Amino acid sequence: MTEIVTFAGVDSELVEWIARLYGNADPKYRDRSFLSHLFLRNPAGPSLHAFALDDGQAVGHCCVVRTPAR
């Protein structure tokens, strides 16, 4: 059964899920330092994530990365 889980911010395990999901499509997502910068050290605040899980494995992901605006 597929379930949707949401998070404000991510930890290293969730960064690995993102790397596995997107790394083959875009090589920059294989770079853990890029992912850490984008998702863990974002000065605008935590990113918002929704993961689709099938049997505990991430099979889909959507997120909003906070960006300062004026």
C-alpha positions in Angstrom: 0.0 0.0 0.0 1.3 3.5 -0.9 1.3 6.2 1.8 2.1 9.8 1.8 4.3 11.2 4.6 5.2 14.9 5.1 8.1 16.6 6.8 9.3 20.1 7.6 13.0 19.8 7.0 14.9 16.6 6.4 17.6 14.5 8.1 20.4 12.5 6.5 18.1 9.5 5.9 15.6 11.6 3.9 18.5 13.1 2.0 19.5 9.6 0.9 15.9 9.0 -0.3 16.1 12.1 -2.4 19.5 11.1 -3.8 18.1 7.6 -4.8 15.0 9.1 -6.4 16.7 11.8 -8.4 20.4 10.8 -8.8 19.9 8.9 -12.1 17.9 11.7 -13.7 20.1 14.6 -12.6 23.7 13.9 -11.4 23.8 17.0 -9.1 21.4 15.1 -6.8 24.0 12.4 -6.3 26.2 15.0 -4.6 25.4 14.8 -0.8 27.0 18.3 -0.2 24.6 19.8 -2.8 21.7 18.1 -1.1 22.8 19.2 2.4 23.2 22.8 1.2 19.8 22.9 -0.4 17.8 21.0 2.2 19.7 21.0 5.5 21.5 24.3 5.6 19.0 26.6 3.8 19.3 30.0 5.5 15.6 30.7 4.6 14.4 27.8 6.8 13.5 24.2 6.5 12.1 22.9 3.2 8.7 21.2 3.2 8.6 17.6 1.8 6.0 15.0 0.8 7.2 11.5 0.1 5.2 8.7 -1.4 6.2 5.4 0.3 5.5 1.9 -0.9 6.3 -0.7 1.6 8.5 1.8 3.5 10.6 2.7 0.3 10.4 6.2 -1.1 8.9 6.0 -4.6 8.0 9.7 -5.1 8.9 13.1 -3.7 7.7 16.7 -3.9 9.1 19.6 -2.0 9.0 23.4 -1.5 12.4 25.0 -0.9 12.0 28.2 1.0 13.6 31.2 -0.8 13.7 34.8 0.5 11.5 37.1 -1.6 10.5 40.7 -1.4 
